[in-house]
Amino acid sequence: MNTLTRSNDFIKQGNARDYVIALDGLEFTFRKAQLEKIKELHNEGNSYKVISKKVLRHEYEVIIALLHLVKEGHYLRPFGGVA
């Protein structure tokens, strides 16, 4: 599905088995205080793996939180490397 077109017919009747729910089982909601903590820990130089352990969230959830913060215009130190 191209999210830019906002097409609602991306899963046609009978074709649902051809699709996979990406990142199934992860939680995508965050308390504002937890997002601030993730941002603080990241800007202090912690890797997403360390942050994950400190905030008790899955590593991928921390990455999603960081992407969300960037999208919302928050300042974050550069990231993208795998540590």
Secondary structure by P-SEA (a helix, b strand, c coil): cccccccccccccccccccccccccccccccaaaaaaaaaaaaacccaaaaaaaacccaaaaaaaaaaaaaaccccccccccc
